[in-house]
Amino acid sequence: MADDRIFLKCNICGDTLFLGKQFGFSAFYWRNYGLMNGDKNSPSLEDRLNKFYEDHYHPEAGMDKRWNGDYSIAYENELR
């Protein structure tokens, strides 16, 4: 399926953060695959999201960008 993953996209630099996926007609969900694969240091979604926001603070974008953050939801097929 070409759009089975959903991301938060920084519209200033284009980087993305994985937010979840779905199979078939099921609802979207997120799992910490790092923890599932034995990585005890794999960050939680909350930590990943906060780091993404911190890393995508773009003061150089100016005040025309909302509070130095400009984000959107993007599906996998939109990122190609």
Secondary structure, 3 states (H helix, E strand, C coil): CCCCEEEEEECCCCCEEEEEECCCCCCCECCCHHHHCCCCCCCCHHHHHHHHHHHCCCHHHCCCCHHHCCEEEEEHHHCC
